Amino acid sequence: MANIDTHFLCSTGDGTNIQCFLNTDDGITIYVSNKDESEDLVVFLDKSTAIKLAKTLRTEINKIGKGNNNG
């Protein structure tokens, strides 16, 4: 299995980033931190929950620019 550590930067440019990686329990860890590290958030997902999150993200991404801004 791939040993991957991926970082995503916040679009606001405020120093917030998201780190996503496979954890030792064969799940996904999502770590959200800001530049001053005062409000870090860690989320642990099992495989089925990670898949559902990915599908939901794709659905919401597809709504961008279509006038379906419900959030």
C-alpha positions in Angstrom: 0.0 0.0 0.0 1.2 3.5 -0.8 2.7 5.6 2.0 1.4 9.0 1.0 1.2 12.3 2.9 -0.8 14.9 1.1 -1.2 18.6 2.1 -3.8 21.0 0.8 -3.6 24.8 1.4 -6.6 26.9 2.3 -7.9 29.1 -0.5 -8.1 32.1 1.8 -4.3 32.2 2.2 -4.5 32.4 6.0 -2.0 29.6 6.6 -4.6 26.9 7.2 -3.8 23.5 5.6 -5.2 20.0 5.5 -3.0 17.0 5.7 -4.4 13.6 4.8 -2.7 10.2 5.3 -3.1 6.5 5.9 -2.8 5.8 9.6 -1.6 2.6 11.3 -5.1 1.3 11.7 -5.7 1.1 7.9 -7.9 4.2 8.2 -7.5 7.7 7.0 -6.4 10.6 9.2 -7.3 14.1 8.2 -5.4 16.8 10.1 -6.5 20.4 9.8 -4.1 23.1 11.2 -3.8 26.8 11.1 -0.5 28.7 11.1 -0.6 29.4 14.8 -1.6 25.8 15.6 -4.1 27.0 18.3 -7.2 25.2 16.8 -5.9 22.0 15.2 -8.5 19.3 14.3 -7.8 15.6 13.8 -10.4 13.4 12.1 -10.0 9.6 11.9 -12.1 7.8 9.2 -12.5 4.1 8.5 -12.5 3.1 4.8 -16.2 3.2 4.2 -16.6 6.6 5.8 -13.7 8.0 3.8 -15.3 6.7 0.6 -18.6 8.4 1.6 -16.7 11.6 2.3 -15.0 11.5 -1.1 -18.3 10.9 -2.9 -19.9 13.8 -1.0 -17.0 16.1 -1.8 -17.3 15.2 -5.5 -21.0 15.9 -5.4 -20.5 19.3 -3.8 -17.6 20.2 -6.2 -19.9 19.4 -9.2 -22.4 22.0 -7.8 -19.8 24.8 -8.0 -20.8 27.2 -10.7 -24.2 25.6 -11.2 -26.1 28.0 -8.9 -26.7 25.3 -6.3 -25.1 27.1 -3.4 -26.9 25.5 -0.4 -24.0 25.8 2.0 
